[in-house]
Each structure stands twice: as C-alpha cells, then as structure tokens.
Amino acid sequence: MAELIPHPELVGPVPANKREEYKTATWLAEALPPTYKVFHSVHWATQNCDKTFLGEIDFIVLSPLGRLLLIEQKNGGLQEGKQGLTKLYSTKPKSVVVQMNRSLENLLAAFEARSDVRNHEQLDIDMLVYCPDYVVQNKAAAGIPVNRIVDQHNSIVLPNVILDIFKERPPHKEACQDINLISDFLGNRLRIRYDIGFLGQLAKSAYIEQGAGLSEWVSKMHGVPFRLLIDATAGSGKTQLALDELRTAHQNGLSALYVCFNRNLAVDMKTATGLASACTTFHEMARVVYESKGFLYQAGTTAFQASVDYFLDHAHELAGSFDVLVIDEAQDFEAAWLQALFKLCTPEGRLIALMDSNQRLYEREPCDFEGWIRIDHPVSNRCPRVVTDIINQLELVEEPIGSRSAVEGLDTLLETYTAGDATSLASATSAVVAHLLKEGHTADEIVVLTLRGAESSALLKLDELAQHRVKKIVGRTAEGDFIFSDGDLVVDTVFRFKGRSANCVVLSEIDFHELNENTKRRLFVGMTRARLRLALVCTTEAAEVLSQKINE
C-alpha cells in the first residue's frame, strides 16, 4: 500500500464536493506499491513578479525514483470541441489541458523558487486526465496524449496505467531524484504547505452548519407555557440557536431579549444579529435599569451590587416585557438573577435557558428548573476529536463528550516552563506560537488564553509574543466596552473568552499541583475554544499531573 498524504486521520469527514476525489486517492493508495506516495488536494503558492499564483491539483503520485504524475479528475460530463476536452463551469467551458498545464507550470516554478536550490535541479513531471463518468469519443483531439487519458472504459485499470507510465522511461538526467526533498517540498517542510487555512475554514463552516441542528429541533417545539432548558456541551450549537430565535422573533414582529453573562459574547451577539438593543449581559441590563431611575452608576463594587439589588427588587415592574427571552450561560448566574429574569417573559412567550454545567466557573447555588422541558446534548460540533479525547482522558467532565467536528484535528502541543518565572513563561508561550506560525497558521487564527485571572496573570503584562504585538484588553469606555491594544495576536483570559472560539488555542499559565474541580472547569472551558489545534503551556509540575492522569 502506498503512503497517502495527508494521512486519513488528518482529513476527517470529507466535504460532499471532494468525496469522489478522496475515494480515488484512497483507492490509489491501496492499489499502488508501498514505495509510492499519493498526495491529494495539494495546495501551493509561489511568488513571481510580486504576484501570488494559487492552484490546486487533485492528486500527485510520487514514484520511488522521483518522478511525479499529476492527475486531474473530472467527474460528470465533459465536452469535446475545438478547445479539446473541456469542463462546463456555470455557463463557461474551461479547457482541461490549459488548466493542467497551468498547474504544472506553477508547480515547477514553486520548486525552482524554494530556498534550497542546488544544481538547477527540476521536477520530472508527467500528466494524466481521469474522467470515470465520461467516455472520450476522440482522444486524438483531446489535446493530451491518448495514453494519458483514462476514461470510463478503462477506469478500473487506473493504477496499472499509472505504473506503466512510470515504467516508460527513467527520470530525466537533470531531474531531482531526492525523494525526501521532493516529499518535504510537497508536504510543507519547505515553501509548500498544506492549506491549514482551508482546514480551519472547513472546521468553522461545518461547525456552523452542524450547529444548526439543535436550532432546528427547538424551532419545531411549541407549547404554552414554553419553558425550555438546554444543557449542552461547548460547541453544540447553543449560540446558533439563540441567533435563530432572535431573528425569527424579529421577523415575526415579536419583542425579544438575549441575556448572557460574558460581555464579549454579548458584543458578538449584537454584531451577529444586528439587534444591539436586544442583546445584553445581565449586569449591563441591571445598570441600564438602575440609571433609568435616576441613580448615578460609578464603576466599582458598590454601584455594581446596588444596580443588581435594584433590578432584583423591581423586576416585577418589567414583567411580561418580552415575547421571546433567551438566557445564555445560565450556569454562571445566581439563582436569584435567573428567577428575576424569568418574570420578563410573557406567560405565553418562549423562554429558553442555555447552559453547560461543565463550564460553571463560579461557585453558585444552581437554579430550580422544575417543570421545564430539558434537553441534554453532550456532543460538540466545534471541537475536533483530538481535543475531546484529551478532555475525556483527563476526566474534566462527569460524562464523556463526543465530537462531530468536520476535522479530526491536529496533534496537541505541550511546552513546559518554570513555575514563578515570568521569563520562562514568556519564552515557552512564544515558542509554541512560533511553532504554529511556522506550520502555516496566521496570527489571527491563534488565541493565547491564560488560566489565571486578568489581575494576576503575568502573560497579560506582555506586549509581544513570538515577535507579534499582543492584542489585549487595556481598559473600558465610559459605556463599559473593552478597549484593546494595537496588536494582531489575541491574548486574554479563559473567563473572558468563554463563548468564543479560534482555530488554534494556546492555553498558558497552567500551574497546579492537583487537578481539582475548579482547575478542571478552567481547562475544559479553555480547551473547548479550539476548532483545529490545542497547545498547552504548563509548569513542569502541572505537566506531570496531566501526564499521570492520561496514563492511568
């Protein structure tokens, strides 16, 4: 069996428009000898005259002597005419040969532009068209040699055709025959890299699509009174549900309100819905009510508590104000806050409470939801399996959670630092970020989260990590909105980032000697922010505790 690159474990569920190509790739890997390599969906970029040329090749087969065969698979019907073999895209036919020649030229240019140029070596590349659903009527006029076309008639012998092409002749004398160098070139150790951005985008788009499932269930549920509690794990689609409930209410002319605990989440919801006045945190709402009665709110613990107390005492005056009320992050609310909020929904309205018991970061008495309909959903559409596996191995949750992410995820990174040493912490965190950047991730795909609070974090005192300016919260406006420093690498606390996600999450300042409940919850919240890759920056002692737990 030939080596399939990327490995199937990295690919995860394949998008519908790529399934036929991936099926062929796995078939070729099974049919070709172990000395061959099959690269599939290879992306590359080259710089030439200040312009970036991008391209995609369905497959590249690498022989043990260093020869390459580019294979373009065309599913469905084709057209034959003056331009040779063409494929219709929308209403415009595109030449298969022109497309393949462009791919070949770009790949040759990319190899020549690599950083280790030696002896002007070039790639020895051949081409083949594979159209399993179409019979080419006039192969002589297709614009490509007859023996370089495999159509429906002889599709079953594609692996044999590939081997015969490689047996036709030895590699050109001036061609590179260094298999490792060519493999590295195609596999992202030199200038060429897998399109990590594509993997991240796939994870994000599929997460949004799959997350709509929870929303669809709830949208079909009706009743009076409608009181629904959803206890679902991170990335299960709770936010999508809230968005859909607000949008539906707005479209139907109903009054609606979304209340959460975390300010960042409220800001995101305001942006996503376009209904700024309908999205708020509990404390923001309490403040608005407090000030509307003529009281002066001055930032600080006293005013904060005074506004909350006033709201609790006067919530009955706002009873029945909303037809739809969605309360998010309910696990972080005081029971009294929730009871006061419940009064705001009309008796015949839709009242939905969203929570994740495993993300409970504050020790508060739980609210009584007796008589409510309840849905428990322990499956994440956002977190890849490599992340959920770690969560389950460390027993961060009472019941194991599952993953339905579109990607398997990338291997978790671990870096250690010396406890109490700010320089060691900065160095270890920078090393992890630099590693991710070198792999092809961009700074805006990475977020660094500290397990400590904002005031006690040494990480949040830094202005730079891995030669990138840090983007962090440096203050608040008079309205209470966060003010951020000018940077491109987000650094924040697990507390404040709850409700958000990123392709790559670096959890730092992991410092403990025992895995108690509070630490488990912080780790769980931080880990479940990752859509593609997780990295841990731990003290030596904490790393040892985690390692022992995983190996139990």
ZAMARGU-4260 file (C-alpha; in steps of 0.2 Angstrom, whole numbers, plus 5000, padded with zeros to 4 digits):
<rodrens>
0) 5000/5000/5000 | 5007/5017/4995 | 5008/5031/5008 | 4993/5043/5007 | 4997/5061/5011
5) 4988/5070/5021 | 4985/5055/5032 | 4967/5050/5033 | 4967/5054/5052 | 4970/5072/5047
10) 4957/5073/5035 | 4941/5069/5045 | 4924/5069/5036 | 4926/5074/5018 | 4915/5088/5010
15) 4902/5082/4998 | 4911/5091/4983 | 4928/5081/4987 | 4921/5064/4991 | 4924/5057/4973
20) 4942/5063/4973 | 4946/5057/4990 | 4938/5040/4986 | 4950/5039/4971 | 4965/5044/4982
25) 4962/5031/4995 | 4960/5018/4981 | 4976/5023/4973 | 4985/5022/4990 | 4978/5004/4992
30) 4982/4998/4974 | 5000/5006/4972 | 5016/4998/4979 | 5022/5004/4996 | 5037/5013/4988
35) 5025/5026/4980 | 5017/5041/4988 | 5000/5048/4984 | 4997/5067/4988 | 4979/5073/4987
40) 4972/5090/4987 | 4989/5098/4986 | 4989/5117/4988 | 5003/5128/4984 | 5008/5146/4982
45) 5023/5154/4973 | 5029/5172/4972 | 5033/5179/4955 | 5034/5197/4950 | 5025/5202/4966
50) 5010/5192/4961 | 5004/5176/4971 | 4999/5161/4960 | 4987/5149/4968 | 4982/5132/4962
55) 4975/5115/4966 | 4979/5098/4960 | 4968/5083/4963 | 4982/5070/4965 | 5001/5069/4963
60) 5009/5052/4963 | 5027/5051/4968 | 5037/5036/4961 | 5052/5029/4971 | 5064/5036/4958
65) 5057/5054/4960 | 5046/5055/4945 | 5029/5064/4948 | 5012/5061/4939 | 4999/5075/4941
70) 4982/5068/4940 | 4967/5079/4936 | 4950/5070/4940 | 4935/5076/4931 | 4918/5069/4937
75) 4902/5070/4927 | 4900/5075/4909 | 4913/5084/4898 | 4913/5092/4881 | 4924/5089/4866
80) 4927/5103/4853 | 4939/5115/4845 | 4947/5118/4863 | 4949/5100/4865 | 4942/5092/4881
85) 4933/5105/4891 | 4923/5105/4908 | 4907/5117/4909 | 4908/5128/4925 | 4892/5138/4927
90) 4889/5143/4908 | 4908/5144/4903 | 4918/5129/4896 | 4936/5128/4903 | 4950/5118/4894
95) 4956/5103/4904 | 4973/5104/4896 | 4975/5123/4899 | 4971/5120/4917 | 4983/5106/4919
100) 4997/5115/4910 | 4994/5130/4922 | 4996/5118/4937 | 5011/5110/4930 | 5020/5127/4927
105) 5015/5134/4944 | 5022/5118/4952 | 5038/5119/4943 | 5040/5137/4947 | 5037/5134/4965
110) 5050/5120/4966 | 5063/5132/4957 | 5059/5146/4970 | 5062/5135/4985 | 5075/5140/4997
115) 5087/5126/4994 | 5090/5127/4976 | 5105/5117/4970 | 5112/5112/4954 | 5097/5119/4945
120) 5088/5103/4948 | 5070/5102/4942 | 5055/5091/4944 | 5051/5077/4932 | 5033/5079/4930
125) 5020/5070/4919 | 5001/5072/4917 | 4986/5062/4916 | 4967/5065/4915 | 4955/5054/4924
130) 4936/5055/4919 | 4927/5040/4927 | 4910/5046/4922 | 4913/5050/4904 | 4919/5041/4888
135) 4930/5052/4877 | 4925/5050/4859 | 4940/5057/4850 | 4955/5055/4861 | 4967/5061/4847
140) 4959/5078/4848 | 4958/5080/4866 | 4974/5090/4867 | 4983/5077/4878 | 4992/5061/4873
145) 4980/5046/4871 | 4989/5036/4884 | 4987/5050/4896 | 4968/5049/4896 | 4959/5036/4907
150) 4940/5037/4905 | 4925/5027/4909 | 4930/5012/4898 | 4947/5009/4907 | 4944/5017/4923
155) 4946/5001/4933 | 4964/4999/4927 | 4970/5017/4933 | 4983/5010/4945 | 4990/4999/4931
160) 4991/5014/4919 | 5000/5024/4932 | 5013/5011/4935 | 5015/5009/4916 | 5018/5027/4914
165) 5032/5027/4927 | 5040/5011/4918 | 5041/5020/4901 | 5057/5029/4905 | 5069/5033/4918
170) 5069/5051/4926 | 5077/5064/4916 | 5096/5066/4920 | 5094/5084/4926 | 5079/5080/4937
175) 5079/5079/4956 | 5079/5062/4962 | 5080/5066/4981 | 5063/5058/4987 | 5064/5066/5004
180) 5067/5083/4997 | 5053/5081/4985 | 5041/5074/4999 | 5046/5089/5010 | 5043/5101/4996
185) 5025/5094/4993 | 5022/5091/5012 | 5025/5108/5019 | 5043/5107/5026 | 5050/5120/5014
190) 5040/5133/5005 | 5025/5122/5001 | 5012/5118/5015 | 4995/5110/5017 | 4982/5124/5017
195) 4980/5125/5035 | 4968/5139/5032 | 4957/5128/5022 | 4956/5115/5036 | 4952/5129/5048
200) 4939/5136/5037 | 4932/5119/5034 | 4931/5116/5053 | 4922/5133/5056 | 4909/5132/5042
205) 4905/5114/5046 | 4903/5118/5064 | 4891/5132/5059 | 4881/5120/5048 | 4880/5106/5060
210) 4876/5118/5075 | 4860/5122/5066 | 4853/5105/5070 | 4850/5110/5088 | 4841/5126/5082
215) 4830/5116/5070 | 4824/5104/5084 | 4819/5119/5095 | 4811/5129/5081 | 4799/5114/5079
220) 4794/5114/5098 | 4779/5123/5104 | 4768/5124/5119 | 4761/5136/5132 | 4769/5139/5143
225) 4785/5136/5133 | 4799/5134/5146 | 4815/5125/5139 | 4832/5121/5147 | 4846/5116/5136
230) 4861/5109/5145 | 4873/5106/5130 | 4892/5105/5129 | 4903/5118/5121 | 4902/5120/5103
235) 4885/5110/5102 | 4876/5125/5093 | 4868/5135/5108 | 4874/5151/5101 | 4866/5147/5084
240) 4850/5143/5092 | 4850/5159/5101 | 4853/5169/5085 | 4839/5160/5076 | 4827/5163/5090
245) 4831/5181/5090 | 4830/5183/5071 | 4813/5173/5070 | 4806/5184/5083 | 4811/5200/5074
250) 4804/5194/5058 | 4788/5190/5066 | 4787/5207/5074 | 4789/5200/5092 | 4799/5208/5106
255) 4814/5198/5110 | 4829/5199/5123 | 4845/5189/5124 | 4854/5190/5141 | 4871/5182/5144
260) 4885/5183/5157 | 4900/5187/5147 | 4902/5204/5139 | 4912/5198/5124 | 4898/5186/5120
265) 4885/5200/5121 | 4896/5210/5109 | 4897/5196/5097 | 4878/5193/5098 | 4875/5211/5094
270) 4886/5211/5079 | 4879/5194/5073 | 4861/5199/5075 | 4861/5217/5070 | 4850/5219/5085
275) 4861/5229/5098 | 4847/5233/5109 | 4841/5215/5110 | 4857/5208/5116 | 4865/5212/5133
280) 4873/5205/5149 | 4864/5203/5165 | 4875/5217/5173 | 4873/5229/5158 | 4854/5227/5159
285) 4854/5230/5178 | 4864/5245/5176 | 4853/5252/5162 | 4838/5249/5173 | 4847/5257/5188
290) 4852/5273/5178 | 4835/5275/5170 | 4828/5278/5188 | 4840/5292/5190 | 4853/5284/5200
295) 4871/5288/5196 | 4882/5272/5192 | 4900/5274/5196 | 4911/5259/5191 | 4915/5249/5206
300) 4909/5235/5218 | 4897/5246/5227 | 4887/5253/5212 | 4888/5236/5204 | 4879/5227/5218
305) 4867/5242/5220 | 4862/5240/5202 | 4859/5222/5204 | 4849/5223/5220 | 4838/5237/5212
310) 4835/5226/5197 | 4830/5211/5208 | 4818/5222/5219 | 4810/5229/5204 | 4810/5216/5191
315) 4791/5213/5193 | 4788/5230/5186 | 4795/5224/5169 | 4785/5208/5170 | 4779/5202/5153
320) 4790/5214/5143 | 4796/5201/5130 | 4788/5188/5119 | 4805/5178/5117 | 4818/5178/5131
325) 4834/5168/5129 | 4846/5167/5143 | 4864/5161/5139 | 4877/5154/5151 | 4864/5151/5164
330) 4876/5140/5174 | 4886/5157/5179 | 4870/5166/5185 | 4865/5167/5203 | 4848/5158/5206
335) 4840/5175/5211 | 4846/5183/5195 | 4838/5170/5184 | 4821/5170/5194 | 4820/5189/5191
340) 4824/5187/5173 | 4810/5174/5171 | 4797/5187/5175 | 4802/5197/5159 | 4794/5184/5148
345) 4776/5184/5144 | 4766/5169/5151 | 4763/5163/5133 | 4780/5168/5127 | 4796/5157/5123
350) 4808/5156/5137 | 4824/5147/5134 | 4839/5145/5146 | 4855/5139/5138 | 4869/5132/5149
355) 4884/5120/5150 | 4886/5113/5168 | 4904/5109/5164 | 4908/5127/5161 | 4902/5133/5178
360) 4917/5144/5183 | 4908/5151/5199 | 4903/5143/5214 | 4885/5147/5215 | 4869/5138/5220
365) 4860/5131/5205 | 4843/5137/5200 | 4827/5126/5201 | 4821/5122/5184 | 4807/5111/5190
370) 4793/5109/5177 | 4804/5114/5162 | 4807/5104/5147 | 4825/5099/5147 | 4837/5094/5133
375) 4854/5087/5137 | 4867/5087/5122 | 4884/5081/5126 | 4891/5082/5108 | 4902/5096/5101
380) 4902/5101/5083 | 4916/5113/5086 | 4929/5103/5095 | 4939/5090/5085 | 4941/5073/5092
385) 4959/5075/5097 | 4953/5089/5109 | 4938/5079/5116 | 4949/5064/5118 | 4960/5074/5130
390) 4945/5081/5139 | 4938/5063/5142 | 4955/5056/5147 | 4958/5069/5160 | 4940/5067/5166
395) 4937/5085/5165 | 4918/5081/5163 | 4907/5070/5173 | 4900/5061/5157 | 4912/5059/5142
400) 4908/5071/5127 | 4908/5067/5109 | 4914/5076/5093 | 4906/5079/5077 | 4919/5091/5070
405) 4922/5090/5051 | 4941/5088/5055 | 4950/5076/5066 | 4961/5090/5072 | 4980/5092/5073
410) 4991/5084/5087 | 4991/5094/5103 | 5007/5103/5108 | 5015/5104/5125 | 5028/5116/5132
415) 5034/5117/5150 | 5040/5132/5160 | 5047/5135/5177 | 5034/5140/5190 | 5035/5158/5196
420) 5047/5163/5182 | 5039/5176/5171 | 5054/5175/5158 | 5052/5156/5157 | 5033/5158/5154
425) 5035/5171/5140 | 5049/5160/5132 | 5038/5144/5132 | 5022/5153/5126 | 5032/5162/5112
430) 5040/5145/5107 | 5023/5137/5104 | 5016/5152/5095 | 5031/5152/5084 | 5029/5134/5080
435) 5011/5137/5075 | 5016/5151/5064 | 5029/5141/5056 | 5017/5127/5052 | 5007/5140/5042
440) 4994/5146/5054 | 4992/5165/5054 | 4992/5176/5069 | 4973/5180/5068 | 4970/5161/5069
445) 4978/5160/5085 | 4972/5165/5103 | 4983/5164/5119 | 4972/5161/5134 | 4978/5161/5152
450) 4970/5151/5166 | 4974/5164/5178 | 4963/5180/5181 | 4967/5196/5172 | 4975/5205/5188
455) 4986/5190/5192 | 4992/5185/5175 | 5010/5188/5171 | 5006/5184/5152 | 4994/5199/5151
460) 5008/5210/5156 | 5017/5206/5140 | 5016/5217/5124 | 5024/5205/5112 | 5025/5186/5109
465) 5034/5177/5096 | 5038/5194/5088 | 5020/5198/5086 | 5012/5213/5095 | 4999/5207/5108
470) 4981/5212/5106 | 4974/5213/5124 | 4961/5222/5134 | 4969/5238/5142 | 4953/5247/5148
475) 4935/5251/5146 | 4925/5265/5139 | 4913/5275/5149 | 4899/5264/5142 | 4909/5249/5148
480) 4915/5242/5132 | 4933/5235/5131 | 4947/5245/5124 | 4961/5234/5116 | 4979/5237/5112
485) 4985/5238/5095 | 4991/5220/5090 | 4987/5205/5079 | 4989/5191/5092 | 4975/5190/5104
490) 4979/5186/5122 | 4965/5185/5135 | 4959/5175/5150 | 4949/5159/5149 | 4935/5168/5158
495) 4933/5182/5146 | 4935/5172/5130 | 4921/5160/5135 | 4908/5159/5121 | 4921/5162/5108
500) 4932/5150/5098 | 4948/5150/5087 | 4957/5138/5075 | 4972/5137/5087 | 4970/5139/5106
505) 4986/5141/5117 | 4982/5138/5135 | 4995/5146/5145 | 5000/5149/5164 | 4994/5131/5168
510) 5001/5130/5185 | 4994/5117/5198 | 4999/5103/5209 | 4982/5094/5209 | 4968/5093/5197
515) 4954/5099/5207 | 4936/5104/5201 | 4940/5122/5198 | 4955/5118/5188 | 4946/5105/5178
520) 4932/5118/5173 | 4945/5131/5168 | 4954/5118/5157 | 4938/5112/5150 | 4932/5130/5145
525) 4949/5134/5138 | 4951/5118/5128 | 4934/5119/5120 | 4938/5135/5112 | 4949/5126/5099
530) 4942/5121/5082 | 4958/5114/5075 | 4973/5113/5087 | 4976/5114/5105 | 4993/5119/5114
535) 4996/5118/5132 | 5010/5128/5141 | 5012/5121/5159 | 5023/5121/5173 | 5034/5106/5175
540) 5023/5100/5190 | 5006/5103/5181 | 5013/5093/5165 | 5017/5079/5176 | 5000/5078/5184
545) 4992/5079/5167 | 5003/5065/5160 | 5000/5054/5175 | 4981/5056/5173 | 4981/5052/5155
550) 4992/5036/5158 | 4981/5030/5172
</rodrens>
